[in-house]
Amino acid sequence: MAKSSDRILLTGASGTLGSQVLSTLRTKTLFALTTVGRRTPMGMRPKDVHLAVNFGEPQSVDQIAQQLDHEESSFRAAVFMAGIDSRQGSRSLQAAAFVKAMQVNCLAHLQILRQLVTSRSGPRSPLQVIAVSSDVVNSSQKATAVYAASKAALEEGLRHATSESCLRVVLVRLPALGTAMKEVAEGVSTFRGDEVMRPLGAGLADRIAVSLKEDLHRLPVMEVWQ
């Protein structure tokens, strides 16, 4: 497979928001896409690639990360949208739920980022990293301690990564809906808030498409969208 500097990596592409971003990138950009996740998104094009991985298993993520180097080591950007919720607060915290949320929301993405930055060589434009987070990171809300901790860890991991690698990082702090996402660390939620998420996803997808086409040298190293 030919290596391309105009390839975009996208996690969580089969989710409500991720599928909208995927669709928008297909129609409004010329980028080839590499999707990473458990399920293959609908409508994959010949130039697109899907890598199947369980984000909850560090060894599985490491194997996928190694494939990125062997198959297509040159990426323009990574869009991190995969995530798992938790309805546990500080009083109800259970170790298993905390570990699972931290692995899926934070560590898995940092594992992938590690491979992307170590496989880049020579003078290049910054690697753009757009990571979906939540405004619970900057607030105090009930039953969000575990989820907020995992998203805060991802944000800080990416923030510190800018001191080691040539990156342009965007943190997208989406508004908390007050109800669980489709999948939670304690089990599968019955939440079906697509009617709430779709309008939010449409605007986010357009903004991501525009950002991916900008001259990264003219943009700040870190930016927060709220």
C-alpha positions as CSV (number, residue, x, y, z in Angstrom):
1,M,0.0,0.0,0.0
2,A,1.4,3.4,-0.9
3,K,2.2,5.8,1.9
4,S,0.4,9.1,1.8
5,S,0.9,12.3,3.7
6,D,-2.8,13.2,3.1
7,R,-4.2,10.2,5.1
8,I,-6.4,10.8,8.2
9,L,-6.7,8.4,11.1
10,L,-10.1,8.3,12.7
11,T,-11.2,6.4,15.8
12,G,-14.8,5.9,16.8
13,A,-16.0,6.2,13.2
14,S,-19.0,3.9,13.8
15,G,-20.5,6.0,16.6
16,T,-23.1,8.7,16.3
17,L,-20.7,11.6,16.1
18,G,-17.9,9.6,14.5
19,S,-20.1,8.5,11.6
20,Q,-21.0,12.1,10.9
21,V,-17.4,13.2,10.9
22,L,-16.5,10.2,8.6
23,S,-19.3,11.1,6.2
24,T,-18.3,14.8,6.1
25,L,-14.6,14.0,5.5
26,R,-15.5,11.8,2.6
27,T,-17.6,14.4,0.9
28,K,-15.8,17.7,1.8
29,T,-12.1,16.6,1.6
30,L,-9.9,14.5,-0.6
31,F,-8.2,12.7,2.2
32,A,-7.9,8.9,2.4
33,L,-9.1,7.6,5.7
34,T,-7.8,4.9,8.1
35,T,-10.5,4.0,10.7
36,V,-9.7,2.2,13.9
37,G,-12.2,0.5,16.1
38,R,-14.2,-2.7,16.7
39,R,-16.7,-2.3,13.9
40,T,-16.1,-1.5,10.3
41,P,-17.9,1.8,9.3
42,M,-20.4,1.7,6.5
43,G,-19.5,2.8,3.0
44,M,-15.7,2.3,3.1
45,R,-14.1,3.4,-0.2
46,P,-11.3,1.5,-2.0
47,K,-8.7,4.0,-0.8
48,D,-9.9,3.8,2.8
49,V,-8.6,1.2,5.4
50,H,-10.2,-0.2,8.5
51,L,-8.1,-1.7,11.3
52,A,-10.1,-3.8,13.8
53,V,-9.1,-3.3,17.4
54,N,-10.6,-3.6,20.9
55,F,-9.6,-0.4,22.6
56,G,-10.1,-2.1,26.0
57,E,-7.1,-4.4,25.5
58,P,-3.7,-2.7,25.5
59,Q,-2.0,-5.5,23.6
60,S,-4.6,-5.4,20.9
61,V,-4.0,-1.6,20.5
62,D,-0.3,-2.1,20.4
63,Q,-0.6,-4.6,17.5
64,I,-2.7,-2.1,15.5
65,A,-0.2,0.6,16.3
66,Q,2.5,-1.5,14.8
67,Q,0.5,-2.1,11.6
68,L,0.3,1.7,11.1
69,D,4.0,1.8,10.8
70,H,4.2,-1.2,8.4
71,E,1.4,-0.2,6.1
72,E,1.1,3.6,6.1
73,S,3.3,5.6,8.3
74,S,2.6,9.1,6.9
75,F,-0.5,10.8,8.3
76,R,-1.7,14.3,8.1
77,A,-3.9,14.1,11.1
78,A,-5.6,11.9,13.7
79,V,-9.1,12.5,14.9
80,F,-9.8,10.7,18.3
81,M,-13.5,10.2,18.8
82,A,-13.7,6.8,20.3
83,G,-14.8,6.8,24.0
84,I,-16.7,5.0,26.7
85,D,-18.8,6.6,29.4
86,S,-19.0,6.0,33.1
87,R,-21.8,6.9,35.5
88,Q,-19.7,6.6,38.6
89,G,-18.8,9.4,40.9
90,S,-16.2,9.6,43.7
91,R,-18.5,7.9,46.2
92,S,-19.5,5.0,43.8
93,L,-16.1,4.5,42.2
94,Q,-15.1,1.0,41.3
95,A,-11.6,0.1,40.2
96,A,-12.7,-2.0,37.2
97,A,-14.8,0.8,35.7
98,F,-12.0,3.3,36.3
99,V,-9.4,1.1,34.6
100,K,-11.7,0.4,31.6
101,A,-12.6,4.1,31.1
102,M,-8.9,5.1,31.4
103,Q,-7.8,2.5,28.9
104,V,-10.4,3.2,26.3
105,N,-10.6,7.0,26.6
106,C,-6.9,7.8,27.3
107,L,-4.3,5.1,27.0
108,A,-5.5,3.5,23.7
109,H,-5.3,6.9,22.0
110,L,-1.9,7.7,23.4
111,Q,-0.6,4.3,22.2
112,I,-1.8,5.1,18.7
113,L,-0.3,8.6,18.9
114,R,3.1,7.2,20.0
115,Q,3.3,5.1,16.8
116,L,2.2,8.0,14.6
117,V,4.8,10.4,15.9
118,T,7.7,7.8,16.1
119,S,7.1,6.8,12.5
120,R,7.4,10.3,11.1
121,S,10.8,11.3,9.8
122,G,12.5,14.4,8.5
123,P,11.1,17.9,8.5
124,R,7.3,17.8,8.2
125,S,4.3,19.8,8.9
126,P,2.8,19.3,12.4
127,L,0.7,16.3,12.9
128,Q,-2.8,17.6,13.7
129,V,-4.5,15.8,16.6
130,I,-8.2,16.5,17.2
131,A,-9.5,14.8,20.4
132,V,-13.1,14.8,21.5
133,S,-13.3,15.5,25.2
134,S,-16.1,16.9,27.4
135,D,-16.8,20.0,29.4
136,V,-17.1,17.8,32.6
137,V,-13.3,18.2,32.6
138,N,-13.6,21.8,33.6
139,S,-16.6,21.6,35.8
140,S,-18.1,19.8,38.8
141,Q,-20.9,17.4,38.0
142,K,-22.4,14.4,39.8
143,A,-21.7,10.9,38.5
144,T,-18.9,12.0,36.2
145,A,-15.7,11.5,38.3
146,V,-14.5,8.5,36.4
147,Y,-15.3,9.7,32.9
148,A,-13.9,13.2,33.7
149,A,-10.7,11.7,35.0
150,S,-10.2,9.7,31.9
151,K,-10.8,12.6,29.6
152,A,-8.6,14.9,31.7
153,A,-5.8,12.4,31.4
154,L,-6.1,12.3,27.7
155,E,-6.1,16.1,27.5
156,E,-3.0,16.3,29.7
157,G,-1.3,13.5,27.8
158,L,-1.8,15.3,24.5
159,R,-0.8,18.7,26.0
160,H,2.5,17.3,27.2
161,A,3.1,15.5,23.9
162,T,3.4,18.9,22.2
163,S,6.7,19.4,24.1
164,E,8.1,16.2,22.6
165,S,6.8,16.1,19.0
166,C,5.7,18.4,16.3
167,L,2.0,18.5,17.0
168,R,-1.0,20.8,16.6
169,V,-3.6,19.6,19.2
170,V,-7.3,20.5,19.3
171,L,-9.3,19.6,22.4
172,V,-13.1,19.5,21.7
173,R,-15.0,19.9,24.9
174,L,-18.5,18.8,24.0
175,P,-21.3,19.8,26.4
176,A,-22.4,17.1,28.8
177,L,-25.9,15.9,28.1
178,G,-26.6,14.6,31.7
179,T,-27.3,11.1,30.4
180,A,-25.1,8.2,29.6
181,M,-23.5,7.6,26.3
182,K,-24.4,4.5,24.3
183,E,-21.7,2.5,26.0
184,V,-20.6,2.8,29.6
185,A,-17.8,1.2,31.6
186,E,-20.4,-0.5,33.9
187,G,-22.3,-2.1,31.0
188,V,-24.2,-1.1,27.8
189,S,-26.5,1.9,28.3
190,T,-30.0,2.1,26.9
191,F,-29.4,5.8,26.0
192,R,-30.4,6.5,22.4
193,G,-29.8,10.2,22.1
194,D,-29.1,10.4,18.4
195,E,-31.7,13.1,17.9
196,V,-29.7,15.2,20.4
197,M,-26.2,14.2,19.1
198,R,-26.8,14.6,15.3
199,P,-27.1,18.4,15.3
200,L,-24.1,18.6,17.5
201,G,-22.2,16.2,15.2
202,A,-23.0,18.0,12.0
203,G,-21.5,21.3,13.2
204,L,-18.5,19.5,14.7
205,A,-17.9,17.5,11.5
206,D,-17.9,20.7,9.4
207,R,-15.5,22.4,11.7
208,I,-13.1,19.4,11.7
209,A,-13.1,19.3,7.9
210,V,-12.2,23.0,7.7
211,S,-9.4,22.6,10.3
212,L,-7.8,19.7,8.6
213,K,-7.3,21.7,5.4
214,E,-5.8,24.8,7.2
215,D,-2.1,25.7,7.2
216,L,-1.0,24.3,10.6
217,H,2.0,26.5,10.7
218,R,-0.3,29.5,11.1
219,L,-2.3,28.0,14.0
220,P,-1.5,27.7,17.7
221,V,0.0,24.5,19.0
222,M,-2.9,24.0,21.4
223,E,-6.5,25.0,21.0
224,V,-9.7,24.2,22.9
225,W,-13.1,24.2,21.2
226,Q,-16.1,24.5,23.4
